Amino acid sequence: MNEFTLGIEEEYMVIDPVTRELTSHDQKIVEAAQKIHKDQVKAEMHQAVVEVGTGICRTTTEARQEIAQLRYTVSQLAGEQGLRIGAAGTHPFSHWEKQLITEHPRYNEIVNELQEAARSNLIFGLHVHVGFQSRELAIHIANQVRYFLPHVFALSTNSPFWESRNTGYKSFRTKIFDKFPRTGIPDIFNSIEDYDNYVKLLIKTNCMDNAKKIWWDIRVHPFFDTVEFRICDCPMLIDETMALTALFQSLCAKLYKLRLQNMEFISYSRALINENKWRAARYGIDGNLIDFGKEMEVNCRNLVLELLDFVDDVVDDLGCRDDINYVHKILEHGTGADRQLAVYQQTGNFEAVVDYITNQTLIGAK
């Protein structure tokens, strides 16, 4: 199955090891990393963020090697600057007001337009690209896979704290990002022309200057033939990132397989899927999601197990069995949010939570 190639992007926190605060690395990490990994390491809008991206990978095994290497390189280079990196959806206690914005025309423009919504957007996500033969096929699969986004998102929840507060959410990152325009679950598009016309209209009416300013939880990428999954918090562990990547890849392959058999999954409305997204953000894997087919609430863990059954027949063809199996470990040990909350409960100390995150981030990095 060559069509379901993968690309993974992760955003990391840059942390002062003494204060455990987010801190500016003055782009030194990025500049040093680009000598090793070229454009696979980039600056982000806030100077306390480093973004990494794999190349195009054929399997989750290949992608894992790249992510492990990128985490390791960035961590080593951060160490040379006297800094650490951490993978979580939000920092437990740093305040966005103190964080510097990266000097770049694109970021200046976004901050100028979106103002405080942009300045306060100090969050860290995971983006997974799955490759398709054509954009026509990509939009068809994107419509259907929307239903499953909250299920996978629940497994990724890794941002329970914000500015020294326990927010009561397993993913507060999504609540912060909701302030941006063109976020969340997208509508259904009947064809790629329908989608392209939407983009053209927004550009023509000065809503945006290009389609990269569509920040939905899933989008057909403006420049690549990929479906880009953008809903997840940045996971703490490489194993978690790979489990989520394997799930997204398997979902795409399964829905494509159904299409070849002239079958398709029901496309539900944005309003319905949003109910599940809210529940996933609030409760993670400990809540109930709605099974819209049965019109009833179902335990999120049970739905995740059903999801694993649903994709099971494509997993071995993709070669991602080991990675997708880690989903069982997430159900057993809790998500990043659950583990952060447990550390805080034991210690009553946000610095201890930051130390836990930075240590977990490097497990398996090499």
C-alpha positions as CSV (number, residue, x, y, z in Angstrom):
1,M,0.0,0.0,0.0
2,N,2.3,2.7,-1.2
3,E,-0.3,5.4,-1.4
4,F,-0.6,5.9,2.4
5,T,2.9,7.5,2.9
6,L,3.4,9.4,6.1
7,G,4.8,12.7,7.3
8,I,4.9,13.7,11.0
9,E,5.3,17.2,12.5
10,E,5.8,17.8,16.2
11,E,6.1,21.1,18.2
12,Y,8.3,21.1,21.3
13,M,8.5,23.4,24.2
14,V,11.9,25.0,24.9
15,I,12.5,25.0,28.7
16,D,14.9,26.6,31.1
17,P,16.1,23.7,33.2
18,V,16.5,25.9,36.3
19,T,13.2,27.8,36.4
20,R,11.3,25.2,34.3
21,E,9.8,28.1,32.4
22,L,9.3,28.3,28.7
23,T,12.2,30.4,27.3
24,S,13.4,31.9,24.0
25,H,16.2,29.9,22.3
26,D,16.8,32.9,20.0
27,Q,16.5,30.5,17.0
28,K,20.0,29.1,17.9
29,I,18.6,25.5,18.2
30,V,16.9,25.8,14.8
31,E,20.0,27.3,13.1
32,A,22.2,24.5,14.5
33,A,19.7,21.8,13.7
34,Q,19.3,22.9,10.1
35,K,23.0,22.2,9.5
36,I,22.1,18.5,10.4
37,H,18.5,18.1,9.2
38,K,18.2,21.0,6.7
39,D,14.5,22.3,6.6
40,Q,13.2,19.5,8.9
41,V,13.6,21.8,11.9
42,K,11.8,25.1,11.9
43,A,11.0,28.1,14.0
44,E,7.4,28.7,15.1
45,M,5.5,31.9,16.0
46,H,6.7,31.9,19.6
47,Q,10.4,31.7,20.3
48,A,9.9,29.0,22.9
49,V,8.7,26.6,20.2
50,V,10.8,24.3,17.9
51,E,8.9,22.5,15.2
52,V,10.3,19.3,13.6
53,G,9.0,17.4,10.6
54,T,10.0,14.0,9.1
55,G,10.5,13.5,5.4
56,I,8.1,11.3,3.4
57,C,8.1,7.9,5.1
58,R,6.6,4.7,3.6
59,T,5.9,3.1,7.0
60,T,5.5,3.9,10.7
61,T,8.8,2.1,11.3
62,E,10.6,4.6,9.0
63,A,8.7,7.5,10.6
64,R,9.6,6.4,14.1
65,Q,13.3,6.4,13.3
66,E,13.1,9.9,12.0
67,I,11.1,11.2,15.0
68,A,13.5,9.5,17.4
69,Q,16.4,11.1,15.7
70,L,14.8,14.6,15.5
71,R,13.9,14.5,19.2
72,Y,17.4,13.5,20.0
73,T,19.1,16.1,17.8
74,V,17.0,19.0,19.1
75,S,17.4,17.8,22.7
76,Q,21.2,17.7,22.3
77,L,21.4,21.1,20.6
78,A,19.1,22.5,23.3
79,G,21.5,21.1,25.9
80,E,24.4,22.9,24.3
81,Q,22.5,26.1,24.9
82,G,21.8,25.1,28.5
83,L,18.1,24.3,27.7
84,R,15.8,21.3,27.6
85,I,12.9,20.3,25.3
86,G,9.5,18.9,26.3
87,A,6.6,17.4,24.4
88,A,3.1,18.4,25.7
89,G,0.1,20.3,24.4
90,T,0.6,23.2,26.8
91,H,3.2,24.2,29.4
92,P,1.9,23.7,32.9
93,F,2.6,27.2,34.3
94,S,4.4,29.6,31.9
95,H,2.4,32.7,30.9
96,W,2.2,33.6,27.3
97,E,2.5,37.4,28.0
98,K,6.2,36.8,28.8
99,Q,7.0,34.9,25.6
100,L,8.7,36.6,22.6
101,I,7.3,36.4,19.1
102,T,9.6,35.2,16.3
103,E,10.6,38.1,13.9
104,H,9.2,36.9,10.6
105,P,6.8,38.7,8.1
106,R,4.3,35.8,8.3
107,Y,4.1,35.8,12.1
108,N,4.0,39.6,12.2
109,E,1.1,39.5,9.8
110,I,-0.8,36.9,11.8
111,V,-0.2,38.7,15.1
112,N,-1.3,42.0,13.5
113,E,-4.5,40.5,12.3
114,L,-5.4,38.1,15.1
115,Q,-4.0,40.2,18.0
116,E,-4.3,38.6,21.4
117,A,-5.7,35.4,20.0
118,A,-2.4,34.9,18.2
119,R,-0.1,36.1,21.0
120,S,-1.8,33.8,23.5
121,N,-1.6,30.8,21.2
122,L,1.2,29.2,23.1
123,I,0.3,25.6,22.3
124,F,2.0,22.5,20.9
125,G,0.5,20.1,18.4
126,L,1.1,17.0,16.4
127,H,0.3,17.0,12.7
128,V,0.2,13.7,10.7
129,H,0.1,13.7,6.9
130,V,-1.2,10.7,5.0
131,G,-0.4,10.6,1.3
132,F,-3.0,9.9,-1.4
133,Q,-2.9,9.3,-5.2
134,S,-5.0,12.4,-5.8
135,R,-6.6,15.3,-4.1
136,E,-10.1,14.0,-5.3
137,L,-9.6,10.9,-3.3
138,A,-8.1,12.8,-0.3
139,I,-11.2,15.0,0.1
140,H,-13.5,11.9,-0.1
141,I,-11.6,10.2,2.7
142,A,-11.3,13.4,4.7
143,N,-15.1,13.8,4.8
144,Q,-15.6,10.3,6.2
145,V,-12.6,10.1,8.6
146,R,-13.9,13.3,10.4
147,Y,-16.2,11.1,12.5
148,F,-13.1,9.3,14.1
149,L,-11.2,12.4,14.9
150,P,-12.5,12.7,18.5
151,H,-11.6,9.1,19.3
152,V,-8.0,9.5,18.3
153,F,-7.8,13.0,19.8
154,A,-8.9,11.5,23.2
155,L,-5.9,9.2,23.1
156,S,-3.6,12.2,22.5
157,T,-4.8,14.5,25.3
158,N,-1.8,16.0,26.9
159,S,-2.6,19.6,28.1
160,P,-4.5,19.6,31.4
161,F,-2.7,22.7,32.9
162,W,-2.7,26.3,31.8
163,E,-0.8,29.1,33.6
164,S,-0.6,27.2,36.9
165,R,-4.2,26.1,36.9
166,N,-5.7,22.6,36.6
167,T,-8.2,23.5,33.8
168,G,-10.4,20.5,34.4
169,Y,-9.8,19.6,30.7
170,K,-7.6,16.8,29.5
171,S,-6.8,18.9,26.4
172,F,-7.0,22.7,27.1
173,R,-4.8,23.3,24.0
174,T,-7.9,22.9,21.8
175,K,-9.8,25.5,23.8
176,I,-7.0,28.0,23.3
177,F,-6.8,27.3,19.6
178,D,-10.6,27.8,19.2
179,K,-10.0,31.5,19.3
180,F,-8.5,31.4,15.8
181,P,-10.7,31.6,12.8
182,R,-11.1,28.5,10.5
183,T,-10.4,26.0,13.3
184,G,-12.1,22.8,14.5
185,I,-14.0,20.1,12.6
186,P,-14.6,21.2,9.0
187,D,-17.8,20.8,7.0
188,I,-18.2,18.2,4.4
189,F,-17.1,19.2,0.9
190,N,-18.8,17.4,-2.0
191,S,-15.8,17.5,-4.3
192,I,-12.3,18.9,-4.5
193,E,-13.7,21.6,-6.7
194,D,-16.1,22.5,-4.0
195,Y,-13.2,22.9,-1.5
196,D,-11.0,24.8,-4.0
197,N,-13.9,27.2,-4.7
198,Y,-14.2,27.8,-0.9
199,V,-10.5,28.6,-0.7
200,K,-10.7,30.9,-3.8
201,L,-13.6,32.8,-2.3
202,L,-11.8,33.4,1.0
203,I,-8.7,34.6,-0.8
204,K,-10.7,36.8,-3.2
205,T,-12.6,38.5,-0.2
206,N,-9.3,39.0,1.8
207,C,-10.2,36.6,4.5
208,M,-6.8,35.0,4.0
209,D,-4.0,35.2,1.5
210,N,-3.4,31.4,1.1
211,A,-4.9,28.1,2.1
212,K,-2.3,27.5,4.9
213,K,-4.5,29.9,7.0
214,I,-7.1,27.1,7.2
215,W,-6.3,25.6,10.6
216,W,-9.0,22.9,10.8
217,D,-8.5,19.7,12.7
218,I,-8.2,17.9,9.3
219,R,-7.5,19.4,5.9
220,V,-6.6,18.4,2.4
221,H,-3.1,20.0,2.3
222,P,-3.0,23.1,0.1
223,F,0.3,22.0,-1.6
224,F,0.7,18.2,-1.1
225,D,-1.6,15.3,-2.0
226,T,-2.1,14.5,1.7
227,V,-4.8,14.5,4.3
228,E,-3.3,16.4,7.2
229,F,-4.6,15.4,10.7
230,R,-4.1,18.4,13.0
231,I,-6.4,17.7,16.0
232,C,-3.9,16.0,18.4
233,D,-1.9,17.5,21.3
234,C,1.8,16.9,20.9
235,P,2.3,13.5,22.7
236,M,4.8,13.1,25.4
237,L,6.2,9.7,24.3
238,I,7.5,8.7,20.9
239,D,5.4,5.5,21.3
240,E,2.3,7.6,21.6
241,T,3.1,9.7,18.5
242,M,3.6,6.5,16.6
243,A,0.4,4.8,17.8
244,L,-1.7,7.8,16.8
245,T,0.1,8.0,13.4
246,A,-0.6,4.3,12.8
247,L,-4.2,4.8,13.7
248,F,-4.6,7.7,11.2
249,Q,-2.8,5.7,8.5
250,S,-4.9,2.6,9.1
251,L,-8.2,4.6,9.1
252,C,-7.3,6.1,5.7
253,A,-6.4,2.7,4.3
254,K,-9.6,1.1,5.7
255,L,-11.9,3.8,4.3
256,Y,-10.1,3.5,0.9
257,K,-10.6,-0.3,1.0
258,L,-14.3,0.2,1.6
259,R,-14.5,2.7,-1.3
260,L,-13.0,0.1,-3.6
261,Q,-15.9,-2.2,-2.5
262,N,-18.4,0.5,-3.3
263,M,-19.0,1.1,0.4
264,E,-18.5,4.1,2.6
265,F,-18.7,5.2,6.1
266,I,-21.5,7.6,7.0
267,S,-20.4,11.3,6.9
268,Y,-21.8,13.0,10.0
269,S,-22.4,16.7,10.4
270,R,-19.8,19.0,11.9
271,A,-22.3,19.8,14.7
272,L,-22.6,16.2,15.8
273,I,-18.8,15.4,15.6
274,N,-18.2,18.6,17.6
275,E,-20.1,17.1,20.6
276,N,-17.7,14.2,20.7
277,K,-14.7,16.5,20.2
278,W,-15.8,18.6,23.3
279,R,-16.2,15.4,25.4
280,A,-12.7,14.2,24.3
281,A,-11.2,17.5,25.2
282,R,-12.9,17.5,28.6
283,Y,-12.6,13.9,29.7
284,G,-10.0,12.3,27.4
285,I,-10.4,8.5,27.4
286,D,-12.3,8.5,30.7
287,G,-15.5,9.9,29.4
288,N,-18.3,8.7,27.1
289,L,-18.5,9.6,23.4
290,I,-21.7,9.4,21.4
291,D,-22.1,6.5,19.0
292,F,-24.3,8.3,16.4
293,G,-25.2,5.0,14.6
294,K,-26.8,3.7,17.8
295,E,-27.7,7.1,19.1
296,M,-26.3,6.4,22.5
297,E,-23.4,7.2,24.8
298,V,-20.6,4.7,24.8
299,N,-17.5,4.5,27.0
300,C,-14.6,6.1,25.1
301,R,-12.3,3.1,25.8
302,N,-14.8,0.7,24.3
303,L,-15.1,2.9,21.2
304,V,-11.3,2.9,20.8
305,L,-11.3,-0.9,21.0
306,E,-14.1,-1.0,18.3
307,L,-12.0,1.4,16.2
308,L,-9.0,-1.0,16.5
309,D,-11.3,-3.8,15.3
310,F,-12.6,-1.7,12.4
311,V,-9.1,-1.1,11.0
312,D,-7.6,-4.5,11.9
313,D,-7.7,-6.0,8.4
314,V,-5.4,-3.3,6.9
315,V,-2.9,-3.1,9.7
316,D,-0.6,-5.9,8.6
317,D,-0.5,-4.7,5.0
318,L,0.7,-1.3,6.3
319,G,3.2,-2.9,8.6
320,C,2.1,-0.9,11.6
321,R,0.9,-3.6,13.9
322,D,3.6,-3.0,16.6
323,D,2.9,0.8,16.6
324,I,-0.9,0.5,16.7
325,N,-0.7,-2.0,19.5
326,Y,0.6,0.7,21.8
327,V,-2.9,2.1,21.9
328,H,-3.7,-0.6,24.4
329,K,-0.8,0.7,26.6
330,I,-2.3,4.2,26.4
331,L,-5.7,2.8,27.6
332,E,-3.8,1.0,30.4
333,H,-1.4,3.8,31.6
334,G,-3.5,6.8,30.7
335,T,-2.8,9.6,28.3
336,G,-0.2,12.3,28.8
337,A,-2.8,14.4,30.5
338,D,-3.7,11.6,33.0
339,R,0.0,11.1,33.8
340,Q,0.7,14.8,34.2
341,L,-2.3,15.0,36.6
342,A,-1.0,12.0,38.6
343,V,2.5,13.6,39.0
344,Y,0.9,16.9,40.2
345,Q,-1.4,15.0,42.6
346,Q,1.6,13.2,44.1
347,T,3.9,16.3,44.3
348,G,1.6,19.4,44.3
349,N,4.4,20.9,42.2
350,F,4.3,22.1,38.6
351,E,8.1,22.0,38.3
352,A,7.9,18.3,39.0
353,V,5.4,18.0,36.2
354,V,7.8,19.8,33.8
355,D,10.6,17.5,34.8
356,Y,8.4,14.5,34.2
357,I,7.5,15.8,30.7
358,T,11.1,16.5,29.7
359,N,12.3,13.1,30.8
360,Q,9.5,11.2,29.0
361,T,10.1,13.2,25.8
362,L,13.5,11.6,25.4
363,I,12.5,8.0,26.0
364,G,13.5,6.1,22.8
365,A,15.1,9.2,21.3
366,K,18.4,8.4,19.5
